[in-house]
Amino acid sequence: MRDILSQIVRWWEAGETFGLATVVETFRSAPRPPGAAMAVLGEEAVGSVSGGCVEGAVYELAREVAASGTPVLQRYGVSDDDAFSVGLTCGGVLDVFVEPVSREMFPQLGEVAETVREHGPVAVATVLSGSGAVGARRVVGPERASGSLGLARLDDAVDDDARGMLAQGLTGIRRYGPHGERRLDDLAVFVHSFTPPPRMLVFGAIDFAAAVARIGKFLGYHVVVCDARPVFATARRFPEADEVVVKWPHDYLSSVTVDERTAICVLTHDPRFDVPLLEVALRTPAGYVGAMGSRRTHEDRLARLREAGLGEEELGRLRSPIGLDLGARTPEETAVSIAAELIQLRWGGSGQPLSGGSGRIHAPGHRT
């Protein structure tokens, strides 16, 4: 829903009632992950839940729900031989929750949107089905919550789970007993996590860095470009970056918080910069640490890092030469190869052509 949030808030602020359809669960090769959303007001629609397969049916259902005020949980599965049937030609199955939204029905939407705009963490928990109040919502932050799912004990259980999911960047369904019992499945609650965007730290203010910054922004990262040379590290040279920092790379990295979603791209290929920088980077919990350079440069770099005291386990985390082998030559092609490696690591892909494989295309699980 993040991609349509600004539009639906405008409708909400104008006092409109609209239908909001959200993918809450998927099976097999469903085209969109949990959290993907479409909103419908009259004849206008924004967003997508299936990439086109069932958009028409969801559009009509969202209009009906907006008019009736009654939420609906609808499953869309594999289409049959009728080309006009409602189904997913990809062979997947998805559950879509369609709910009416207005200022009265969802008074916290403005608060949610503001938190997302400020890159703060917030989760929206909604009762989907079962013995609870279907459509009831609770907005959960790290330290406070508002709204209710019907019972205080259920609210407490969902608060704990939602905060844990926020910490991991997870979106999905949790099941409970009527009073919040975790061992039962009387009711289903969808927890939609909105976490701050992951950060991409790009070191080395060169032309390759500009291309990496562009594709990092495209992938949803908060991009920082850092270089010790003020003549090169300028906002004008890196307009897509969220921040451009003039500082020695290892000093900057030592001063910021790094988590498992952080991607560190070292493009300096100068031992004065990259060895002390990688010495810091490989001791952080960053999920990706990659360094540009030839295989000869890589071997020299490893020797220097060993001299600096890094062990084999730490060195084994280094992705160097950086990126997947796509035969890239230009800065833009190299940026694509780096992006491909990031996506592969995130979802566990093989990196092989899909045409040569078999089985499901999309791995289970979703982070937001």
C-alpha positions as CSV (number, residue, x, y, z in Angstrom):
1,M,0.0,0.0,0.0
2,R,3.0,2.3,0.4
3,D,3.0,3.2,-3.3
4,I,-0.6,4.5,-3.2
5,L,-0.6,6.0,0.2
6,S,-0.4,9.6,-0.9
7,Q,-3.4,9.2,-3.2
8,I,-5.7,7.5,-0.8
9,V,-4.8,10.0,1.9
10,R,-6.0,12.8,-0.4
11,W,-9.3,11.0,-0.8
12,W,-9.5,10.4,3.0
13,E,-8.8,14.1,3.7
14,A,-11.5,15.1,1.2
15,G,-14.0,13.1,3.2
16,E,-14.5,10.4,0.5
17,T,-15.4,6.8,1.2
18,F,-13.5,4.4,-1.0
19,G,-12.7,0.7,-1.3
20,L,-9.3,-0.6,-0.4
21,A,-8.3,-4.0,-1.6
22,T,-5.1,-5.5,-0.1
23,V,-3.3,-8.8,-0.8
24,V,-3.1,-10.6,2.5
25,E,-1.9,-14.0,1.6
26,T,-0.5,-15.8,-1.5
27,F,0.1,-19.4,-2.6
28,R,2.3,-20.7,-5.3
29,S,3.3,-18.2,-8.1
30,A,1.0,-15.3,-7.2
31,P,2.2,-12.2,-9.0
32,R,2.1,-9.6,-6.1
33,P,3.2,-10.1,-2.5
34,P,1.1,-9.5,0.7
35,G,0.6,-5.8,1.2
36,A,0.1,-5.0,-2.5
37,A,-3.0,-2.8,-2.7
38,M,-5.6,-1.3,-5.0
39,A,-7.9,1.6,-4.0
40,V,-11.1,2.5,-5.9
41,L,-13.2,5.6,-5.7
42,G,-16.0,5.7,-8.2
43,E,-14.5,5.1,-11.6
44,E,-10.9,5.8,-10.5
45,A,-8.5,3.2,-9.4
46,V,-4.9,3.3,-8.2
47,G,-2.5,0.5,-7.4
48,S,-2.6,-3.2,-8.3
49,V,-3.1,-6.5,-6.6
50,S,-2.3,-8.9,-9.4
51,G,-0.4,-7.2,-12.1
52,G,-3.6,-7.3,-14.3
53,C,-5.0,-10.8,-13.9
54,V,-7.9,-10.1,-11.6
55,E,-7.9,-6.3,-11.5
56,G,-11.3,-5.9,-13.1
57,A,-13.0,-8.2,-10.6
58,V,-11.3,-6.6,-7.7
59,Y,-12.2,-3.1,-9.0
60,E,-15.9,-4.1,-9.1
61,L,-15.8,-5.7,-5.7
62,A,-14.1,-2.6,-4.2
63,R,-16.9,-0.4,-5.5
64,E,-19.5,-2.7,-4.0
65,V,-17.7,-2.7,-0.6
66,A,-17.4,1.1,-0.6
67,A,-21.1,1.3,-1.2
68,S,-22.2,-1.4,1.3
69,G,-19.7,-0.6,4.0
70,T,-19.2,-4.4,4.6
71,P,-15.6,-5.8,4.2
72,V,-15.0,-8.9,2.2
73,L,-12.2,-11.5,2.1
74,Q,-12.1,-12.9,-1.4
75,R,-9.9,-15.7,-2.8
76,Y,-8.7,-15.6,-6.5
77,G,-7.2,-18.8,-7.9
78,V,-6.2,-20.4,-11.2
79,S,-8.3,-19.4,-14.1
80,D,-10.0,-22.1,-16.1
81,D,-10.1,-22.5,-19.9
82,D,-12.5,-19.7,-20.3
83,A,-10.4,-16.7,-21.3
84,F,-12.9,-14.4,-19.7
85,S,-13.0,-16.2,-16.3
86,V,-11.7,-14.5,-13.2
87,G,-8.5,-16.1,-12.2
88,L,-4.7,-16.0,-12.2
89,T,-3.2,-17.3,-15.4
90,C,0.1,-17.6,-13.6
91,G,-1.2,-20.6,-11.6
92,G,-1.1,-18.8,-8.2
93,V,-3.7,-18.2,-5.6
94,L,-4.1,-15.0,-3.6
95,D,-6.5,-13.8,-0.9
96,V,-7.6,-10.2,-1.1
97,F,-9.2,-8.3,1.7
98,V,-11.5,-5.5,0.5
99,E,-12.6,-2.9,3.0
100,P,-14.4,0.4,3.0
101,V,-12.2,3.4,4.1
102,S,-13.2,6.9,5.2
103,R,-12.2,9.3,8.0
104,E,-14.9,7.8,10.3
105,M,-13.9,4.2,9.5
106,F,-10.1,4.6,9.6
107,P,-9.4,7.7,11.7
108,Q,-5.7,6.8,12.1
109,L,-4.9,6.8,8.4
110,G,-3.5,10.3,8.5
111,E,-1.2,9.3,11.4
112,V,-0.1,6.2,9.5
113,A,0.7,8.2,6.3
114,E,2.7,10.8,8.3
115,T,4.7,8.2,10.0
116,V,5.5,6.5,6.7
117,R,6.5,9.9,5.2
118,E,8.9,10.5,8.0
119,H,10.4,7.0,7.6
120,G,9.1,5.8,10.9
121,P,8.0,2.3,11.7
122,V,4.3,1.6,12.0
123,A,2.0,-1.5,11.5
124,V,-1.7,-1.7,10.8
125,A,-3.4,-4.8,12.2
126,T,-6.8,-5.7,10.7
127,V,-9.2,-8.6,11.6
128,L,-9.8,-10.5,8.4
129,S,-12.1,-13.4,9.5
130,G,-13.3,-15.5,12.3
131,S,-15.0,-14.8,15.6
132,G,-13.7,-11.2,15.9
133,A,-15.0,-7.9,14.6
134,V,-14.1,-8.3,10.9
135,G,-12.5,-5.1,9.6
136,A,-11.5,-3.8,13.1
137,R,-8.1,-2.1,13.0
138,R,-5.3,-1.3,15.4
139,V,-2.3,0.9,14.5
140,V,0.8,-0.3,16.3
141,G,4.1,1.6,16.7
142,P,7.2,0.7,18.7
143,E,6.0,2.5,21.8
144,R,2.2,3.1,21.4
145,A,-0.9,1.8,19.8
146,S,-4.4,3.1,18.9
147,G,-7.7,1.6,17.9
148,S,-8.9,-1.8,19.0
149,L,-9.6,-5.2,17.6
150,G,-12.4,-5.8,20.0
151,L,-10.8,-7.2,23.2
152,A,-8.0,-5.9,25.3
153,R,-6.3,-9.3,25.5
154,L,-6.4,-9.7,21.7
155,D,-5.0,-6.1,21.4
156,D,-2.1,-7.0,23.7
157,A,-1.2,-10.2,21.8
158,V,-1.3,-8.5,18.5
159,D,0.7,-5.5,19.8
160,D,3.5,-7.9,20.8
161,D,3.5,-9.8,17.5
162,A,3.2,-6.6,15.4
163,R,6.2,-5.0,17.1
164,G,8.2,-8.2,16.5
165,M,7.2,-8.2,12.8
166,L,8.1,-4.5,12.5
167,A,11.5,-5.2,13.9
168,Q,12.0,-7.8,11.1
169,G,10.2,-5.9,8.4
170,L,7.6,-8.6,8.0
171,T,4.0,-8.4,6.7
172,G,1.6,-11.3,7.0
173,I,-1.3,-13.1,8.8
174,R,-1.3,-14.1,12.5
175,R,-4.0,-16.3,13.9
176,Y,-5.4,-16.2,17.5
177,G,-8.1,-17.5,19.7
178,P,-11.1,-15.3,20.4
179,H,-9.2,-13.8,23.4
180,G,-5.8,-13.6,21.8
181,E,-4.7,-17.1,22.5
182,R,-1.7,-17.8,20.2
183,R,-2.3,-21.6,20.0
184,L,-5.7,-21.2,18.5
185,D,-6.9,-20.1,15.1
186,D,-10.4,-18.8,15.6
187,L,-9.6,-15.5,13.9
188,A,-7.1,-14.2,11.4
189,V,-5.4,-10.8,11.8
190,F,-3.4,-9.3,8.9
191,V,-0.4,-7.2,10.1
192,H,0.8,-4.8,7.5
193,S,4.3,-3.5,8.4
194,F,5.6,-0.2,7.2
195,T,9.2,0.0,8.1
196,P,11.8,2.6,7.2
197,P,13.4,1.9,3.8
198,P,16.6,-0.1,4.0
199,R,19.8,1.9,3.4
200,M,22.3,1.6,0.7
201,L,25.7,3.1,1.5
202,V,27.7,3.8,-1.6
203,F,31.4,4.6,-1.1
204,G,33.4,6.3,-3.8
205,A,32.1,9.3,-5.7
206,I,32.7,7.9,-9.3
207,D,30.5,7.4,-12.3
208,F,29.7,3.9,-11.2
209,A,28.4,5.3,-7.9
210,A,26.0,7.5,-9.7
211,A,24.5,4.6,-11.6
212,V,24.3,2.5,-8.4
213,A,22.6,5.3,-6.5
214,R,20.0,5.6,-9.3
215,I,19.2,1.9,-9.2
216,G,19.3,1.7,-5.4
217,K,16.7,4.5,-5.3
218,F,14.6,2.6,-7.9
219,L,14.7,-0.5,-5.6
220,G,13.4,1.5,-2.6
221,Y,16.7,2.1,-0.7
222,H,17.5,5.2,1.2
223,V,20.8,6.0,-0.7
224,V,23.8,7.6,0.9
225,V,26.9,8.4,-1.2
226,C,30.1,9.0,0.7
227,D,33.6,10.1,-0.3
228,A,36.4,12.0,1.4
229,R,36.9,14.3,-1.6
230,P,34.6,17.3,-1.5
231,V,35.2,18.2,-5.2
232,F,33.6,14.9,-6.2
233,A,31.0,14.2,-3.4
234,T,28.4,16.8,-4.4
235,A,24.6,16.7,-4.5
236,R,24.8,18.0,-8.1
237,R,26.7,14.9,-9.2
238,F,24.4,12.5,-7.4
239,P,20.9,14.0,-7.6
240,E,19.2,10.6,-6.9
241,A,21.0,10.1,-3.6
242,D,19.1,11.0,-0.4
243,E,22.4,12.1,1.2
244,V,25.9,13.0,0.0
245,V,28.5,12.9,2.7
246,V,32.0,14.3,2.6
247,K,34.0,12.2,5.1
248,W,36.5,9.5,5.2
249,P,34.5,6.4,4.4
250,H,35.5,4.3,7.4
251,D,34.9,7.2,9.8
252,Y,31.4,7.7,8.4
253,L,30.6,4.0,8.5
254,S,31.7,3.9,12.2
255,S,29.4,6.7,13.0
256,V,26.1,5.3,11.6
257,T,23.8,2.5,12.6
258,V,23.9,-0.5,10.3
259,D,21.4,-3.3,10.4
260,E,20.8,-6.6,8.5
261,R,18.9,-4.7,5.7
262,T,21.8,-2.4,5.0
263,A,23.7,-2.8,1.7
264,I,27.2,-1.5,1.6
265,C,28.8,-1.0,-1.9
266,V,32.5,-0.1,-1.9
267,L,33.4,1.3,-5.3
268,T,36.6,3.2,-4.3
269,H,39.2,0.6,-5.5
270,D,41.9,2.4,-3.6
271,P,43.5,0.6,-0.7
272,R,43.8,3.8,1.3
273,F,40.0,4.0,1.3
274,D,38.6,0.5,0.9
275,V,40.8,-1.6,3.3
276,P,40.0,0.5,6.4
277,L,36.4,0.8,5.2
278,L,36.0,-3.0,4.7
279,E,37.6,-3.6,8.0
280,V,34.7,-1.8,9.6
281,A,32.0,-3.0,7.2
282,L,32.7,-6.7,7.6
283,R,32.3,-6.4,11.3
284,T,28.8,-4.9,11.0
285,P,25.6,-6.9,10.7
286,A,25.1,-5.5,7.2
287,G,23.2,-7.9,5.0
288,Y,25.4,-7.1,1.9
289,V,29.0,-6.0,1.7
290,G,30.3,-5.8,-1.9
291,A,33.5,-4.3,-3.3
292,M,34.4,-3.4,-6.9
293,G,37.7,-4.5,-8.5
294,S,39.3,-7.2,-10.5
295,R,40.1,-10.6,-9.1
296,R,43.7,-9.5,-8.7
297,T,42.6,-6.5,-6.7
298,H,40.3,-8.8,-4.7
299,E,43.2,-11.1,-3.7
300,D,45.4,-8.1,-2.7
301,R,42.5,-6.7,-0.7
302,L,42.0,-10.0,1.1
303,A,45.7,-10.2,2.0
304,R,45.6,-6.6,3.4
305,L,42.4,-7.4,5.4
306,R,44.0,-10.5,6.9
307,E,46.9,-8.4,8.0
308,A,44.4,-6.1,9.6
309,G,43.1,-9.0,11.7
310,L,40.0,-10.1,10.0
311,G,39.2,-13.8,10.1
312,E,38.0,-16.1,7.3
313,E,34.4,-16.0,8.5
314,E,34.3,-12.2,8.2
315,L,36.1,-12.3,4.9
316,G,33.6,-14.9,3.6
317,R,30.9,-12.2,3.8
318,L,32.6,-10.1,1.2
319,R,31.0,-10.0,-2.3
320,S,34.0,-9.3,-4.5
321,P,34.1,-8.7,-7.4
322,I,30.8,-7.1,-6.7
323,G,27.6,-8.1,-8.6
324,L,26.4,-11.1,-10.6
325,D,28.2,-12.2,-13.8
326,L,26.1,-10.5,-16.5
327,G,29.1,-9.5,-18.7
328,A,28.5,-5.8,-17.6
329,R,30.7,-3.2,-19.0
330,T,29.2,0.3,-18.5
331,P,28.4,1.9,-15.1
332,E,24.7,1.3,-15.8
333,E,25.2,-2.3,-16.6
334,T,27.3,-2.8,-13.6
335,A,24.6,-1.2,-11.4
336,V,22.1,-3.7,-12.8
337,S,24.5,-6.6,-11.9
338,I,24.8,-5.3,-8.3
339,A,21.0,-4.9,-8.1
340,A,20.6,-8.4,-9.4
341,E,22.9,-9.8,-6.6
342,L,21.0,-7.8,-4.0
343,I,17.7,-9.3,-5.2
344,Q,19.1,-12.8,-5.4
345,L,20.3,-12.6,-1.8
346,R,17.1,-11.1,-0.5
347,W,14.9,-13.8,-2.0
348,G,17.2,-16.8,-2.3
349,G,17.1,-17.0,-6.1
350,S,19.6,-19.1,-8.0
351,G,20.8,-16.4,-10.4
352,Q,20.2,-18.8,-13.3
353,P,17.8,-18.2,-16.3
354,L,14.2,-18.9,-15.4
355,S,13.8,-20.6,-18.8
356,G,16.2,-23.3,-17.8
357,G,14.5,-24.2,-14.5
358,S,11.4,-25.8,-13.2
359,G,9.1,-25.4,-10.2
360,R,7.8,-22.2,-8.6
361,I,9.2,-18.9,-9.6
362,H,8.5,-16.8,-6.4
363,A,10.0,-17.9,-3.1
364,P,7.7,-17.7,0.0
365,G,7.9,-14.9,2.4
366,H,7.7,-11.1,2.2
367,R,9.6,-8.2,3.6
368,T,8.5,-4.6,3.4
